[in-house]
Amino acid sequence: MKPLSVKSIRAIISGELVHGSDEVMVQYGAYRLKQVKNQYTILFTSGRIVNWKSLKDLFPLVVATDYNYSRFETPEDVTVIKVINLDEAYWKFVRYYRSLFQIPIVAITGTSGKTTTKEMIRHILSVDRKVTATNLTSNSRTAYLQYLLNIDEETKAAVFETAVGSPGDVLNAGEYFKPTIGIITNIGAHHLDYCKTLEGYIQAKGEMLQIIDPSGVLIINPEDNNTRKIDLKSFPGKVIKIGCHWSCHFKADNIKYGPDGMQFNVQYKTRNYQAYVPGLGEHQVYNALCAIAAACELGINISEAIERLKSFQKYNKQLQIVTGMNDATIIDDTWSITTTSLEAALKVLNELGKGKKKIAIIGTITDLGSWGYVIHEEAGELVHRIGADVLITIGFHAKIIADCAVKLGFSSPVYTFNNDTLAYELLAKMVDSNTIILIKGDMYSKPIIELAAKLRKKPQ
């Protein structure tokens, strides 16, 4: 954070100094008590702080509040700024701080691929400039203030994920970041517990168009069925299309599986470029196209962007290939699960599993609310269409996937379990060096994570 004095902050938020000093320099910000981790933090809160002793190691502390503290209850090293309306004061501070920096900010949303795309962009940009970005998959709206305040005078660009848990989440992110470039990687079916319908979820993702600077850039995949449902007429800025269709500005073709990554050509304007991106699956090519397009908009030559992408380090547990039990090949894809990412993972299993026994282990898809049955049926349709030699599901709701696949005519062996113990015992009997196993689930699913850990280990 660029340090700001209490005096300057008071002027920004129209606050009155009721205790402490105008000379204190604020270096951090928070709007929840548990977010206060450092000295010289300004905390925006309406609640009364009673246990000051628990915060003593974090003094000096600045509190912006609409609560009436008396001078007798406030410790010496605490500065109190009194405001009339805390919410208005908070947003005045946020908007002022964002206005201090005229830098490009990229905001990314999508059902799948947003973390990978964000990390690709950060990797490309970080070679020659300081970049601020969301950490791993920590894209909760409660962290937006910290991410904004990570921007300082040395920052040359920022890349943030804007996740959707419910309608309005992307709009909320826009209030903090005011992005100049927006990316929608794809739109599947997720978080329907709060978005209620697929249409509501598409609209929530489409909020991206409203938060990009009017003179900014939107990067989309027009080949994605749900993304095509977004009305682009309301967006006044520049639209860049990525994909394999001839009409795309950044077009990929001649896509091939390479050693632990994808080889492909990029057609941009009138030239062709050979590219390689670490990570398996055609979906990784689309992530790379988004990253290359964003880098080019930020002034990096396309050849240089492609060259930098070659050294990108993909995350573990995202279609990670390891040797496991009985010398079988394990594809560990237990980072997250949606129908979009499941389809991509099954395609990788079939591509890498040619000539081998292909086993798909699939866990429950979460955050679906009343749509749980329908979405798990859609997952079953994917299994039936793409195929595998053996299907194993883990979890009560995941059984719907198996039932639907069988109902549609999936004729390979199917096993359903509620825990990992029996599944592991079964696999120990059927797995050998000519077997490839995809285990697909959520990082918060204990049975899936435990089974993946067991499969990765070679029994002594």
N, C-alpha and C positions, 0 to 999 in steps of 0.2 A: 504494500500500500504506500502511496505517496503520503508522507506525514502531513497532517493538518492540525493547526492549533485549535484549541477550544474556542478561542475568540472567532476564528474564521468559520468554524462549524456553527457557532451560535448565529452568525450572520446568515448562513445558508438556510438554517431550519427555523429561523425567527424565534430563538430561544433566549431565556433569561438565566443568567448565572445566579444561582441561589446558594451555592457552596463550592469552595475550592478555588482554582486558579484558571484564568484565561490563557496562561502561558503553557499549560500542559500540551504536549504534542501527541496526538492520537496516531497510532500506527496499525491498529486492528479494529475490526467491527464485528458486532454480533447483535442478533435480535432474540436470542434465547440465552438464558443464564448458563446452560451447559455448553454453549459455544464459546464462552469466555475461557481462553486457554493461555493468554499472555498478558503481561503488564501493558499499560497504555492502550487498552481497548475501550472503545465506546460501545456501551450496551443500550439498545433501544428497548425499553420495557415499560409497560403500564403497571406491572405487579410490584408490590412493595417487597424490597429485600429485607429480610429479617435477620438471617444468619450471616452477618458481615464477616465473622471470624473465619468462616470456611473459604472466604475470598481473599484473605489477608495477603497470601503469597502472590496475588495477582494485582495488588496495588502498585502504582497509581491506577485507578479505574475511573472512567468517565461514564456517567449515567444520564441518558436523555430520557425524560419521563414526563407524564402528565399527572403523576402522583405528587402530592404535597408533602415532601420530606421536611422535617424540622431540623434546624442546625444541630440539635442536641443528639439526634439519633444517627447522624451521618459521620463516619470516621474521617479523620483529618486528611488522609490520602485519597479521598473520593471526591471528585468534582461532579456536581449535579447541575444539569441544564434543564430548566423547566419549560415545557412547551404546552400550548393549548390543546393541540390534537396530535397525538403521538404518530398515528398512521400517516398523516400528512407530512409530518416532520421527517419520518423515515424515508418516504419516497422522494422528498426534496433532496435529502442527502444522497440517495442512490442516483438520481438523475444528474445531480451536480457532479458527482464523482465520475460517472460515465462520460460526461461532457468534457472532462479534462483531457481526454485522449482521442485524438483523431487517427485511429489505427484501424486496419481491417479486422473485423471479427466474423468468424464463420460459426454458424449455428447449424447443428445436424440433428435431424429426427428421422425416424423410420422404425419399422417393426424389427428388422434384423440388419446388422451390418454397421450400425451407427458408431459403436465403439471402435471397431476396426478401421472404419473410414476416418474417424477423428484421429486415431493414432497414426494412420498413414500420412495425413496432412501435417500433423505435428512433426513427424519424422522428416518429411521433405523440407519443411520450413526451417527446422531447428539447425540445419547445417550452417546457415549464415545469419541467423537472427534469433533474438530471444522470443520464445513463444510461451504463452500461458494457456493451459488447457484443463479440462475436467480430468480428475484422476481416475484411471481405470474405468469402471462402470459407475462410479459415484456421481450420478446425475440428478440426485434428488433436489427438488426446489428449495429445500432447507439449506442447501450448500451454495445457492446462487450468490449470496452476498459475499461469501468468502472468495469465490472464484472471481467475482468482479474486482474485489479489493486486491487480488493477486496481481492485477495490472498496475504497473508503475511506470516511471519515466523511461526505463530501459526496455520496456516491452514494445515489440514491433508488430506483433500479431497475436490473436487469441482464437482458440478453437474450442467450442463448447457443445456438449450434447444437450438437447432439449427433449427430455423424455416425456411421454404421455401416459399418465395414470388416469386422468379424467379430463373432460373438456375444460379449456382455459389454461392448462398447464403450459402450453407453448406461448400463449399470450403473456403469461406471467414471466416466463423466461425473457421474452422480448422487452419487458419493462426494465430489466436489468442490463441486458447485453446490447440492445439496439444493433443487431447484426447487419453487416454490409453484404454478406453472402449467406444464403440459406441452402441447405441440401435436404432433400427427402430421398432416402435410399430406396425404400419400398414400403408398401402398406399391406400387411397381412390381416390377421384377426387376433387381437390381443387386448388385454385390459377392458374386456367387454363388461366386467362387473360394474364399472363406473360409467363407461361410455354407452352402455345399455344396448346399442345396436351397432352393426358394422358401419352403417352410414354415419352414426355419431362418432365412431372412431376415425373414420376417414375425414370427417369435418374437423376433428380435433387435430389431426396431423396437418390438415390444410391451413390451420391457423398460421403456419409458417409464412404464408404469403402476406399476412398482415403485419408481421414484425420486421421484415427486411426493409432496410432503407429504400425509399421510393426510387432512388437511382442505383440500387444494388442489383444483385444477381441471384437467380434461383437456378439450382442444378437439380434435375430430376431424371428418372428413368421412365420414359414414356411407354416402355414395353410392359410395365407393371400394370395389371388390370385395374387395381384400385386407385393407383396414382392417376390414371387417366380420367377418373371420375371427378377430380378436382378442377374447378373452373378457373382457368388461368387468365381469363379476360380482365379480372379485377386487379391483376398485378401489373404495375406500370414499369417495372424494371426489365432487365435482360433475362431471358430464359435460355439456359444451356441444356441440351438433351444429350444423355449418354446412353450407350447400348450397342446392339448389334444391327439395328435397322439402318438402312441406307440414309434415312433422314436425320440421323443423330449427328450432332456437331463433333462429338468424340466417339468414333465408331470402332468397335473391336471385331476382328475376324481371325480366322486361322487359329482358333483357341485349342491348345493342346496341354495335356498333363505333362509336367516336367518333373525333375527331381525335387520333391517337397514343395512344389509350387506350380504356377500356371504360366505357360508361354503363350503370347498372343501378339497380334499386330494392332497398332492404333492408327486409324486414319483420321487426320486432323487437317481440315482445309484441303490442300492438294497434295499433302505428303503422307507417307507411311513410315511408321516407326516400329521397330521390334521392341517388345517389352517382356519383362518377367516380374511376377509378384510372388513372394513366398506365401504359402497357404494354398490348400487344395480346394477345387470346386469352381465351377463357372461363376458362382455368386461372388467369388473373390475378385474376378475380373471386373465386375460391375463396381465393387468397392474401390478398386484401383482407378477406374475411369473417373469416378467422382473426385477422388483425391488429385488426380492429374489435372482435371478441369479446374478445380479450385486453385491449385498451385499456379496454373497458367494465368488465371485472373489476378493472382497476387504478384505477377511480374516475373515468374520463374520460367525460363525457356523449357519447352516441352521435352526436349532431349535430356536436359538436366534433371527435370522432375522424374522422368522414367529411370534414369541412371541411379538417382538417390533411392528410388523405391526398391531397387534390388536388394538393399541391405536392411529392409524393414524386418523387424523381429515380431513375428506373430505371437499371440498369446497361447499359453498352455491351455489344454482342455477345450480348444477350439479346433476340432478335427485334427487333433494331435495324434500322430502315428507312433506307436511304441510296440515293442515285442513283449508279450505277456505270457500267461499260463500256457504250458505245453507248447511253447514257441509259436503260439498263434499271433497274428497281427491284430493289434487293438487300435481302433479309431475312437479316441476319447473325445467326445463332443458334449461334455457335461457342463458347459458354461451357462447355457440357457436353452429353452425349447419353445418354439412357436411352430405353427404349421409351415411357415415360410422357411425357417431354418431346418426343419425336419425334411422337407422336400430336398433341400440342397444336400443334406447329409446322406440321405438314401441314394442320391445320384452319385456321390463320391464313393459310397460303399460298392455300388454296382460297377463303377469304372475301375476301382482298384481291385475288386474281387473277381475279375475275370479268370476263370479256371480254378477258383477256390470255392469252398463252402462259405456262404455269406450269411451271417447271423446278425439280425437287427434286434437290439434291446432298447425298448422305448419306455420312458417314464411318463408320469402325469403332466399335462399342460396346465399351468396355474393361471390365476387372474382372469378367469372367464365368467365367473358368476353363473347366472342362469343359462349362459351359452355353453356351459361345459360339455353337455352331451353332444350338441351339434358340432362343435369344433373337434372333439375327439373322434366323431364319425368322419369328419373331413380328413383327419389324420389316418384313419383306417382306409379311406379311399386312396390316399397317397401310397400306403403300403401295398395295396392291391395293384395299383397302376405301375409303380416302379419296381416292386418285387424284392424278395429276399428268399434264401433257402430255408431259413428258420426265423420265426418271429417270437420274441419273448417280451411280454409287458410286465412292468413292475408298478403296482399300485392299483387301488380300487377303481379309479376312473380310467386308468390306462387300459383296463380290460375292455372298455368300449371300443378302443382301437382294434383290438384283436377280433372282437365279435363282429364288427362292421366289415373288416377285411374278409373274414370267413364267409359272411353273408353274401358278399359281392363275388365270391368264387376263388378266394385265395386258397390254394390247395397245398401249400407247403406246411410242415409241422408248426403248430402254434401252442405256446405255453403261457399261462398267466399266473402271476404270483403277487402276493401282497408285500413280500419282503425279499431281501437279497440272499438270505441263507439257502433256501431251496433252489433258487436260480443258480447260484454258484455251484451247488452240488450237481445239478444237471449239466452245466457247462463243462465241469471237470471230466465228465464221461464222454462228451461228444466233440471236444475241441482238440485239434492237433495242429501241426505246423502248416497244414494246407487250409487252415481256417482263418477267416478275417471277420472280426466282430466290431460292429458299430454299437457303442453305448451312448444313447442320446437322452439327455434329461436336463434338469435344472440344478444349479449349484446349491440350492436350498433344500433339495430332496435328499434326505439322509440315506435312504436305501440305495438310491442311484449312485451317490458319491462313494458309499462304502463298497458297493459292488465294483465300481470302476477301479478303486484302489486295489481290491483283491485281484482283479483281472490283470492289472499292470505288473503284478509281482509274479516272478517265476517260483513255483513251489520248490523248496529245498529237497 
